[in-house]
């Protein structure tokens, strides 16, 4: 049986491939579960600097959930809730991963696939990529946490446009409304993503992890505590900070060790 989630490490970067190309990389419930497990395990690995998520082949990033299993897995509200809890846990695992994450998008990025991409920190798309949430054709709704993954990038008006029309938009439109960070020609997607991961990996990992935490925290309505305000300066006690500013002064390249 083909493994639905492939993991390949190259130095300090890991590429996670959604591997169901015959169905445009749609995810079954076990695949959603496995993806969440993989992300949580990799997040705990302090030797990593960056994760890349992609779909197998060139036709799709991911078309979302595998609808063929819905009659058995999502035929009632109770089943849909249990299924949704698996999806939510996986999307949140991506959002809360301590390492920077990049979605490398070729072809269709729809439904749950769009949720996965939006949960990443950055999205790099080929010019022929397509985006949407055509769930209105199923008579179904997204769960609140799934909506939130997309709403952190676009306005409520854009979110409702995608949901109510069920329209699949092209990459330039997606860039205009804030769904993606950049567009490159299709043949450049892999190289641009690799260069992006390389730039991230050259930076200080402790600072990257704290910046991710701080950005997530600022989206919460509660006032910042003094402890949280002080944490913003905590990297200044790190060995990486000492190496970083000394290298800057000496006009050399810093060597960061995540400590």
N, C-alpha and C positions, 0 to 999 in steps of 0.2 A: 504494500500500500504506500502511495506517495505521501511524504511528510508535508502537511499543509503549511508549515512554518519552517523556513530554512534560516540558519544562522551561520554567518561567515565572518571570522575576525581577520582584520588586516592591521596589525600593529595595535594602535590605541582606538581604532574605529571598528565597529561591528555593523554589518549590513544584515538586516532582517528582511527576508523575502516572503511575501504572501504568495503561496505556491499552489494555485489552482487555475492555471491558464486556460483550460478548456471551458471554464465558466467565468472568464474574466476576473479570476482571483476572488470570487465570492467566498465568504467564510461560513463554514458550518459552525454549529454551537461548540463542538470540541475544538475547532480551530480558534474561535474567539477565546476559549479558555486557555489554550496553549499559548496564544500570543500574549495574554496577560501574564502567564507564568514566566515566559521568556523575558518580558520587559522588567518584571520585578527582580528576577535573578540578575540581569545585566545592570540594573540600577544599583544593586548592592556591590558591584565590582568596582572598587576604587581605582583600578588600573586603567579604566577606560576613559576616553575623552569625548566620544561622540557616537551616536547611533544613527544609522540611515535606514529608513523604512521604504520599501519599494514593492512593486508587484512583479511577478514572473513574466517575462516576455515584454513585448512592446504595445500590446493592445489595451492594457488596463492597469491602473494602480490597484483598484479593487472596486467591484460593483456592489459591495456591501454584503449583506447576509445572503446565504444560499436559500432562495425561496422554495426550492424543491423539498426542503425538509419541514416547511411550515405546517403542512397537514398533520404531521406527527408532533412537532415541537412548539407550534404557535397557533393552535386551533381554538384557543379560549383565552380569556383575560388572565386566568391563573397561569397558564403556560407561557403566555407572552410576558408576564411579569417576571417569571423565573428566567426566561431567555434574556430579557432586558437587563436583569441584574448581572448576568455574565458579561454582556456588552458594556454596561456602565463601568464595571470593575476594570475591564481592559482599557477603556478610553481614559479612565482616571489614572491608571498605572502609567500610561504614556504621558499624560499631563504632568504627573508628579515625579517622573523619572529625574534623578538628580543630574543626569548627563544631558547636554544639548542634543536635540533630536531634529532630523531633517527628513521631510517626506520628498522622495524623488518620484515625480509624477509623470507618467506616460499614459496617454489614452484616457479611458474613462475613470473618473474618480467620483463615484456616486454613492448615495445612501450611507451605509456604514463605512464605506471606503472614505467618503468625505469626512466623516467624524474622526476616523483615524488620522487623516492628513491634518485636520484642524487641531487635533490634540498635540501635534508636533510643534516644535518651536519655530520652524521655518518650512516653507513649501516652495520647491523649485519645479517648474512645470515646462514641458515641451509645448511648442506652439500649437500642436494639434490636440492637446489635452482638453477634456470636457468635464464639467462639474454640475452636480445637481442633487436634489433629494426628491425624486419622483414618487414619493410614498403615497401621494393622493390616489395613484392608480391602484393601490392595494386596499384602500379603505382603512388604512392604519395610520397611527400617529407615532411621532418620536417621543421617547420618554424625556422628562425634564433634563436629566444630566446629558443626554445626547444632544438636545437643543442647545444647551449651554456650551458645549464644545465648539459649536459653529458660531453661536452668538458672541463669543469673545472676540471674534474677528470682524463680523459684519453688523450692520444696524438692524433693528427689528424690522424695518421696512424691507430690507433686502432678504432677511430670513423668511418673511411672509411671502415675498415674491417667489422664492424658490419652492416653498411648501404649497402655496395655493395654486400656482400655475403648473407646478411639476415640471418646469422647463429645465432643460439641460443647457448650460451656457458655455461659451468658448473661453479660452485662456485669456484673451484681452479683456473680456467682460469681467472675468474672475479677478484679474489684477485691479481693474478700476474699482471694484466694490470691496477690495481688501481680503479676498479669500486666499490669495497667494502672494509670495514675496517678489518673485521674478519669473520672467518667461525667457527661454532660450530656444534656439532651433532644436528640433527633435533629436538630431544627431549629437547635440551638445549636452543633453541633460545629464548623462552619467558623468561626463568630465566636469561640468560645472558643480555638480553635487560633490564630487570628489574634492575639488578645490575648496569648496565651502567647508567641508569637514576638515580639510587640512588647515585652513585658516583658524578654525575653532580650536583644533588640537594644539596649535602653536601658542594659544593663549593660556593664561593661568587657570587651571581647572577649578581651584577653590573659588576664585572670583566668578567663574561661569556658573558654578552651582549656586552660589549665594545670589547672584543676579537673578537667576531663575526663581529662586525662593522669594526674593523681594518683589519681583513683578507680579507673581501670583498673589502675594499678600496684599498688595496695593489695590487689587480688585475686590477685596473684602471690605465691607462698610465699617467694621469696628476700628476705633482709633488705635494707632500704633502705641505699643507700650514702650517705656524707656528701655527695657531690655532689647526690644526689637530695633529701636533706633540705634542703640549701641552696637548691635550685631553688624551693622553696616561697616563698622570700622575694624571688625575682628580680623580680617585678612592681613591687617598691618602688623600683626604679631606672627605672621607665618614666615617660614623660610623662603617661600616663593616670592613674597613681597620684597624681602631683602635682595634676593637674586635679581628680581625684576628691575628695581630702580637702579641697582648698581650696574646692570647690563646696559640700561638706558644711558647712564652717565658715561660709561666706558665705550658706548657705541658698538656693543657686541650683542649677540643673540642670547636671550635668557634661556636657562634650562629649568623648567618647572617640574617639581616632583610631587605636587599635591600634598605638601606638608609645610 
